[in-house]
């Protein structure tokens, strides 16, 4: 499991507010999403979500990470496109 997978899980969970729905959207198990979020929380030494029943909401720290996670994923997509174009022109 790499950091990009964890970030993707984090973003999807932040958008849908449900571990079950995030797992469905990412075609994986709910424990996988939970594991990704727990690892990110350990990595940043901070709670990223308020958990209440089946719904989750971002904490202030989670809101900060969401901004950067989206930027990171956008940069990865941009790099991928540039690499593909560079291959095309060679």
Beta strands, then each sheet from edge to edge (+ up, - down):
strand 1: 49-52
strand 2: 55-58
sheet 1: 1+ 2-
end
